[in-house]
Structure formats: structure tokens, C-alpha cells
Amino acid sequence: LKSPFCCSFDIQCACPWQPQTATAPFLAPCGLTMKKLLLCLAYGLNLVACTSVSLSDAQQDQQVKSFQAPAHQAGIYIYRHEILASTVKMAVSLDGQTIGHTAAKTFLYKEVAPGKHTLTSVSENTSTLDLHVKAGKLYYVWQEVKMGIHSERSKLHLVSETLGQRSVLETQMAQTR
């Protein structure tokens, strides 16, 4: 009985004194070619590369984690608290202006005037969320990350104060413009 994970690859020798084809056993799913194997390895190496965003200083991080709403404006937290796609940073825009980038375990914080605002997250897809904010209130937006076809996808969700604060406390503040 042959294992479904035990296949052989034909390898062409580059040596002029041994022009024959050699068969080498290799543990991989059947039908996997050397080209596909190299592409998988390159993708895997890309995943372990270190991608980061610029973080705010510790004092500013602690200040916004006190969750004090500004009196005449609204505060918006946009966070990524999961580790999935930790090597991918995602741009976040507010009303068409980039306010920063998130990576795994980071958040952005922005104070805005009361009224309607549009948040946008750009990755393999573009996710938007319209918010109607009031002065003196805080809003929490989870930037969910999922695996896409070629890279990661994101989806923005407005979440409760309890969940938002708990999640923000697990993350670090990225620099916000």
C-alpha cells in the first residue's frame, strides 16, 4: 500500500558526465512539482518576514488607553488584535485621508468632529464602514483579517465598548496621522 504523501520527482542532473534522469523520493502531496514546491517555499519565507508599523510612544499609548472621551469631539479606535497575517500591514483611511497602518496587535486612535465619517481598510479588498459619531463618545472598530485568494482581506466591524476596550488593551498604538 502506497502512502498518499510519498511521491517521487524526476530530477535532471546538470552534470555532463551523468546526463541520465534520477528519481528522488520526496515527502509531499502527490502531484506536487518542483516548481510548485519552490513557489510554496518562497511564499512561506514571505510569511515569516518581519513587517511592522511605527508605534507611538508608551506615554501616548497609555493616555489613550484611559478611554477618556474628548468633550467636543468623538474618539475612534481601529484595532487588530489577532495574530493572523501578522506580516501584513494594512492602510486605514478616514474620510479619504490615510491616518495610518495597522499590523497584528496594533491599533489607531483618531479624534474627529461629530457627524458622518467613513473608515476604509485597504488590503486585497477594500472594506468601508460609515459611522455617525457624537461628541463626547468613543467608538471601537475591529479590523478583522481573513485569508484571501492572493493575500489577506479585511472587514471593518463596529463593536461594543466592552469588547473594544478589552481588545485595545491587548494591543499597542501605531502612529496615527
N, C-alpha and C positions, 0 to 999 in steps of 0.2 A: 504494500500500500504506500503510495507516494504522498508526502505531505503537501498541502496546497501552498506552503510558504517556501518550498525548496525548489528552486529553478536553476537553470544553467544559462550562462551567457556565452556567446561565441565572441572571443577576443582576437582581433587580428594582431599578430606580432609585427612590430615595426623593424625587427632585426633582419638584415638582408640574408644572414646565414640561417634563419629559421622562418621562412615565409609561410609556413603552414598555419592553420587556424587551430587555436587551442580552446578547449571548453573548460570554463572555471565555474565551480559551484558557487552559488551566492544565495544567502537567505533574504528573500524579498518576495513580494506578491508576484504570482505568475503573470507574465505579460509585461513586466517592467523592463524597459530598455535602459541601456546605459545612459542615453540622452535624458530620459525621464528621471533617472536616478540623480544625475548631476543637477538637473533643474530643482529637484526636491531638496538636495543638499544646499544649493545656493539660496533657496527660499528660507530654509531653516536657519542658515547663518544670518540672513537678514533679520529674522525674528529675534535673535539673541543680541543683535547690535543695540547699543545703548542710545536711546533717544530721550532727550529731556527737554524741559521748558525752563525758562528763567523763573526762579522763585522769588517772592517778595521777602523782605527781611522778617525775622522772627517776631519783632515787636508789632509790625503791621498785621502779621498773621494772627497773633493773639488778640489784637484790638478788634478785628472784625469778627473773631470767634466769640466775642462777648454778646453778640446778637442784639445790639442796641440799634433800633430803627432811627434813621435821621428824621428830625421833626417835620421838615418841609419837603422832603423827597422820599422816594421809596428805595429800598436796597434789594438787589437781585444777586443771589448766589447761583453759580452754574458749576456743578461738580461732577467728577468722575471718580467713584470710589472703588470700582472693581479693578482687578489686575489684568483682565483680558485686554489684549492689544496694547500692552504696556510700552511697546516700542513705537507706537504711533501717536504723534501729536496732532490735534485737531483744532482748526481755526474756529473761533466763535466771534460772531458779529452781532452788534446791537444797532438796529435801525440803519443797516447798510455799512457801518463802520466797524472794522476789526477791533475788538477790545482785548484780544489775547489768544493764547493757545492753551489747551489742556493736554495733559498726559495722564497716565494712570495715577490715581491717588492725589489729584490736584483739584483746585477749584479757582474760579474767578469771582470777584465781587465788584459790583458797579452800582453807584447811586445814580438815580435818574429822576427826572421831573415826573409828577403824576400824569397819567394818561395812557394812551395806547403805545406799546413798543413791540418790536418784532425781533426775536432772537433767532439766529441762524447758526447751524453747525455744519461745517463742510468737511466731508470725508469722501468715500466712494460715492455717497449720495449727499443730498442737501436736505437737512431737516429744519423746519421752521416752527416756531411757537409764538403766537400772538398773546401778549399779556396786557391786561388793563390794570394798571397799578395805582394805588392810592398813597398819598403822603403819610408818613409815619408807620408804614408797614414793610415787612420783609417777605421776600418771595424766594422759593427754593426750586431750582430746575436741575433735574437729573439728566445728564448726558449719557444715555445708555449706549453701550458699544456692543455690536454684534458682528460676527464674521460675515463678510460679503463674498461676492464671486471672486474678485481680484484682490481686494483689501477689506479693511474694516468699514462698517457702516455705523451711523449713529442715529439716535432718535431722542428728541427732547421731550421730557415729561415734567409738568408742574406737580410737585409733591407736597405733602403736608409739612407743617412746621416741625413736628416731632421727628419725622423721618429725615427731613432736610438738615436739621441741626445735628442729629446724630451722625449723619453721613459726612457733613462738612468737618466735624471734629476728627474724623478719621483721615483727613486729607491735609495737604499743605497748600497755601495760597500761591498761585502763579502770578507773575507780574501782569497787572491789568492796566490798559491804557485808558 
